[in-house]
Every structure is written in C-alpha cells, then in structure tokens.
Amino acid sequence: MTLSRRNFILIAGSSAVIMAAGKTAIDLDKMPSTAIAAWSEPKSSETDLRKRLISYAILAPNPHNLQSWLVDLRKPEQIDLYCDRTRLLPQTDPFSRQILIGHGTFLELLDIAASAEGYRTEITYFPQGEFAEQVDDRPVASIRLLPDPSREPDPLFKQILQRRSTKIPFDMTKPLLPEHEQGLATAYTDPSCQLSVATDQPLVLGLQGIVQAAMEIETRTSETHQESVDLMRIGAQEVEQYRDGIDLTGALIGWGRLFGIVNRKNLADPTSSAFQSGVTMYRNMAQATPAFAWITTGNNSRITQLRAGRAYARLNLKATALGVAIHPMSQVLQEYQKMQALQQGFLTMLNIPQGSTVQMLVRVGYAQQTEPSPRRDLQDLLLT
C-alpha cells in the first residue's frame, strides 16, 4: 500500500513565511472532520445488520486509500463484494494484486465486526470463479451472516477505530521489544501466510536501502509517479470533496497552496524543489525504521491474495493493541518492469523461495498516533 504520502511534501523556501505566520497557520487546511467521521461514528443505530458491519469494514487498510469496494445488498441476508474497476492502479499494481489484498482486509474487518454482534460469517471467495490477470465484473466474495450465540467478540474488534497506517518517522531510540515481536506473531493463525520480522541491524539497514531505492524508482518513473499525483487530494476542500486517495492537509500544505508551491504540476516535476525535498523527507523516514515485517505466501492466486489481506488486517490491529506502529511499504513488491531488478535483489536478500510471493512489507516501530485517513460514505459503495 502507499508510502508516507501525507508527509511526502516538504515546502521548500516557505519556512520563513510559515514561522512569521505563527499559530494562525495551524488551523489552515486541517483535516475536515466530515472526511474522517466514519472513524468515530460507526452506524450503531442502523437497523440493517449488514450495513452496521460494513461501517467497520470500510475502515480497512487499502492501497492508495482508493476504497475500491462495491457492495450489493439486494439479496436478503447476503453481502456480495465486488471490485470497483474505476478505482484501480494500472501503473503500480498492473495485476491488481494489492487491490485484492485490500478486499481481503475489508473481509477480515467485516468478520471481526460480525463477532461483536454474535454472528459468524460464511464467506465464499470468487463464487463465479477467480479473476485471471485482470479483475472483472464477477464478485470477489459472497458473505452470509449466521447467528452464533457461542461466538465471542474478537479481541481485535476494539482496535478497529484506533487502527492506523503510521506514515511518519519512527522513534529510533526504541527498538522493537521482544515481547511485541512475539505478540505480532500471534496476530493470525493462517499457515499459508508466513510472517517474518527483521530486527537485526544488518538486515534492517539492507531493507532500509531497498525501500529507499524502490521509492526512487517509483517517483522517478513518470507513469507510476503521475498515478500517485493524480490521486493526491491537496488541501481540505479536495479532501472533503473526494474523501479518498492521498490526503495532503495541514498548515504547511495550506501555505504551500497559497504561495503556489504545492500543486500537481510541481508535485509531478522531478526538477522542482518540492519534489526533491519530498525524496529527502522519504529517505529520512525510511532510515527511521527500527524493524521490518513481511508476509510471504507459497503462491500468488487470487484467493491467496485475499487471505494475505485478511492476515495483514489482523497484523495491523494486533500492532495497534500492542502500541506498535506499522506502515506498509509496497513499492519493491510492485509488478512493473522497472522494479524487477531491485525486486529480485530484495527476494534474494530475504531468501524467498522461488514461486513464493511477498505480499506485504511493512515498517515496524514506535510513534505517536496519527490522524486516520478519509473515508467515503457507506452509501457511496452500495450497488443499486
């Protein structure tokens, strides 16, 4: 999923102006409360159980915050999940592997929410057949909800509203505690999704270099970088309008927009000071990573991608419960030609067997909690 997009822009040359502005700039272009209302207002009063559960599922982590979910509730007591093919990443995710992982995270949060209501889910993956190389209009999953008084609420349910993808530098004075590493290992039980954690310095340094190099490739490849720029929501007005994508808000962004520094043209221009400063900021953030974790699967089928997403959702929630910050770093895993050589070196570094796939790579450490990402209204996802 995406890198530190909110913190990607360092406004070159504007620091003196911002300092002079003082505290008056703090509230400029702040995150609109309506854009993140879903994180504090799940639909507890909703009479349709399915909508109550979906109000939690839409808080799932997903690539570029595209929220590529479509939900059909027209069959009684059933939820059919589809992929919104207008919300894909053809440049950085040409086979929609990451998109399918994002559907797996949705399914896992839905199942966890069902446990809190005394229900279990009966999920059928790809009831009309798996996608081939490209997603199509067939359902990703069909879900039936079955009352189960014996089912206890999943302990991770309490973490859904607190879950974040922490896109800031981590505290390098705090190495990952062994008990927290052990706790992460208990996040899920799916044996097909192997979790590995790196805390030893030589490997961590090597992975820091890999993720920096991968970001350099993505940002300096015009097609892949433009894909991200097109999804940037610059300032509170755009964030409120779209409630998806890569949100850029806050005082720095507000002043940058005001003085013509932060705009799509500059963000896409590798020669601009904003672009160069962003690369430097990312490099500093990657270096502020005391540990990495990754999920490996033995194959790369569409069902496996969903299972990897479900595993990752639980990992994210377990980290939240432990007070551990994690941040997905998917660049080196992406399947476009210019990334292939670096990706092969990455797989060799981790001794990944031939035929296996690293589905997720994340930074791990400690940091202050960040703001949640915007979410669209549940109604916007419903097929009618």
N, C-alpha and C positions, 0 to 999 in steps of 0.2 A: 504494500500500500504506500501512500505518498510520504515524502520526506518532510523536513521542517518547513512547510510552505508558509505558515504564518510568519515565521521568523526569517524567511528567505531574503527579505529586502532590508538592507541597511542603507538609509538615505544619506548618500554621500554629499558633503558640503552643506548640510542643513543643520548641523548640531548647534551652531551659534544662534540660529534663529529660534530653535526649539528651547534652548536654555533661556533666551531672553523672554520667551513667551511664558515661562514658568508654569505654575499649576493650571493656568487657564487651558492648556492644551490637553490635560489629562482626559477630559471627557469628550474630546473631539473624535468623532468617528469610532466610538466604542461599539462593542458588540450589541446589536439590538436584542432586547430581552425577548421579543416575539420569535426571533430566529432560533433561540435555544429553549423555548418554552417546553418543548417535548421532554426535556430532561428533568423538569420539576413538576410537570402536570400530566402524568400518565392518566389514561381515561378510566379512572376508577368508577365513575358514575355511568359509564357506557353499559347498556343492557345487553349488548351482543358480546358474549364471551370472546369471540374470535377477535373483535376489534380491541378489546382490552389487552389481549395477548400481543397483538400486532403493535400496540402502542409501546410495548417494551422492545419488540423485535427490531423496530426501525432505529433503535439506538445502537445497533450492531456496528462494529468497525467495518469499513468497506473502502475499496480503492478510490483515491481522489475524492472521497465523500460524494460519489455520484449517486448513491442510493438507487441502484439500478434494479429495483424490485417493483414488480406489478403483482397485485393480489386480486384473485377472483373469489368472491364470497357468494356467488349466485346459486351454488349448490348448498342446500341446508346442511349444517353441521360439518362442513368441509371447507378447507382453505386450499386453494390452488395457487402455487407460487410460480410466477413467470419472470423471465428476464426482459427488462426494458431495452430493446435493441437500439433505441435512440440515445442511450446512455452507456456507451462502450468506450474503450480506449484502443483504437485500432493501431496506433503507433507504438505505444509502450506495452500493450497487452494484446498482441495480434490474434491470439487464440482464445482470449477471454478467460484465461486460467485464473487470474486474480479476481475477475468479476465473479466467477463461480465460487471462489473462496469466500467472497463477500455474501453470497447466497447461503453458504454453509454457516457463517456467523449469524445470519438472520434466523436460520432454523434453530440453532442452538439457544439463542436468547428466547425464542418463542417457546421452546420446550421447557426451559427453566421457568419462564413465567407461568406456564401451564401447571408446573408442580406446585406453585404457590396458590393455585386455585383448586387443588385437589384433582387434577386431571393428568392423564398421561397422553402422549402423542403417538399416533401410529403414522409414521412418515414413510411414504413410498417415493423413492428417488426416480425421477425420469419415467413416469408411468406410461408414457408413449414412446420411450426409447431415448437413449443418450444422444446428446449432440455429437456431431462429428468435429471437424476442425473449427467450425463457426457455430455460434449459438443460433437457434431458430425460434419459431413461434410455439414449439411444444413446451409443456410445463416442465419446470425444474423439479418440482415436488408436489405431491398431494398430501395433505395432512388431515387426519381425522382426530377429534378430541374425544377421549373416553373417560368418563368419571372413574376415579380410582381413590376411594377414601383411605386406602392404605399407603398412598404415596406421600412421603414427607416433602415439605418445601426444600428445594435445593438450597444448600447454604450460600451458594453464589448469587442467589436472587437479590440479596440485599446490596450487592455490589453493582448492579446494572446501572443505576443512576449516577454512580460515582466513577464509573469506568472512563478512562481517557486514553488517547494515544499521545504520549507526552513528548511534544516536539520542541524540546529545549535542551540545552546542555545539562548533563547530569553532574552531581557532586563527586568530583574525583577524590575527595578525602574519605569517601565511604565506599570501600569495596563491597561487593555483594556478599552478604553474610551466608555462611554455610547452611544455616537453618532455613534461610529464604530460598536458597538454591534447591534444597531438599523439598521445601514446600511447593515450589513451582512444579517439581516432578510429579506431584500428586494431583495436578490440575485436572487431568483427564485420564481415562483408562483405555482408550482406543489403541491397541497394539500396532495398528497399521500406520500410526503417526508417531514416529520416534522423535522425542525431544532431546536435544543436546544443548549443553550450556558451557561456554568458554569463559573462564576467569583467569587462567594463567597468562601472564603478561606477554610472552612472545606471540601467542596465538591472537590475543586481543589486539595487539599492535598490528599484526598482519591483517586482521579483519578491518581495523580502522582504515588502513591503507586501501583495502578493497572497496569499502563503501565510498570513500572519497573519490577513488578513480571511477567508480560506476556513476557517481553523480556528475563528474566532469564529462563523461561520455554522453549522458542524457542531456545535460544542459547545453553542450556544445554541438549536439546534433539538432539541426534546426527543426526537423519534423517532430521529434519527440519533445523538445522543449516548448515548441509552439502549442502542442497539445495541452501542456500544463498551463501555459499563459492564457489560453482560451478559456480555461476553467477557473481562473482566478477571479474572485469577487472582491473588487477593490473598493473599500470603504463601506460604511454602514448601509448606505442606500442600496448598493448592489447585493450585499449580504441579505438584507431584508427582502429584496425582490426575488432572489433565486433560492436562498436557503439550502445551498448545496455547494459542491466544489471546494476550492482552496480559498478560505476566507482570509482577507488581509484587512484588519481593523486596528484601531488604537491611535494614540496621539501621533506617533511617527508617520503612520500611513496618512492620517489626516493632513498633517503639514506637508508631507510629500506630494499629495494630490494638489494641495492648494498652490504650491510653487512649481507644479508641472514636472516634478521629478519622478513620481510614481504613476506610471501609466503603462498601458500594454506595449506601446512602441518601445519604451525604454526597457521594460522587463524582457522583451524578446531580443534586444540588441546586445550581443556579446561584447561590444566595444564601450558600452555605457558604464558609467561609474556605479550605477545601481546594480547592474548585473555582476560586475567584478566584485563589489562589496558583498553581494549575496553569496558568491562562491567562497569568499574568505570566511564569511559567517558560518557557512555549512561546514567548512573544513574544521573550524574551531569546535563546532558542535560534535562532529564525528570523533574528534580527539577526546572529547569529554564523555567517554563511554567506558566504564569500568568492566563491562561484561557484555557478551552477546549470547543469544539463544536462537536455535533454528529447529524447524520441524521438517523431517525427511520422510518421504513415503517410498514404498517399493515400486510403485508405478504412478502413472500420471493420468489415470482415467478420470472421466467427469465425476463419477461417484467419489473417487478418491479426493478430488479437489473439494467437494462438499464436506467430506469427512475432515479434511485438513482445516477447513474453515471452522467447523464445529470445535475441533480441538483448540484452534487458536483463540476462539472466543472464550473458552474456559481458561486458557492460559492468561489472557488479559484480565479476566475477572479475578482469578486467583492472585495475580500480581497485585491487583487493587486491594484485595483483602489483606495482603501482607505488607502493604505500604511500599511496594516496589513499582518503579516506573518502567514502562516499556514503550518502545517506539518502532514500528515496522520500517524496514529498510529494504525495499523490493527491487531497487534498480538493477543490481547484479543478477537477479533471477529472471529478468525480462528476456523475452524470446525474439529479439530483433538482431539483425546481422552484426551491427557494430558492437554489440555487447558480447558476442560469442567467445572471443578470445579471452577476455577478462573472466567471463563466467567459467570457462574451462579451468583457468588457474585457481579460481575460488573453489571449485569442486575438488580439485587435486589437493589443495591446502587442507580441506576438511576430510579427505579420504572417503568421499561419497562413492559408493559402488556404481558401476556402470548400470544404467537402466533405472536407477533411483532418481528421485526429484526432490530438491529442496523447495518446499512450498512456501515457507515463511522464514525470514531472517529479521531479528529484532535487536535493537539496543536494549540493554538492561542496566538499571542502576537506581539512584535515588534522586528525587527532585520534588519541588513544590508542585501541588496540583495545578493544572492549567484549566483554562476555560473549555467547556465542551464545544464540539463542532455543531454548526447549524443543522437543523433537520426540517425537511418539508412536512407539511401536514399529512396526517394519515390518509385523509380523503383523496389526496393527490395520487396515491398509489393504487387506488381501487379501480378495477375494471368494471365497466357498467355496460 
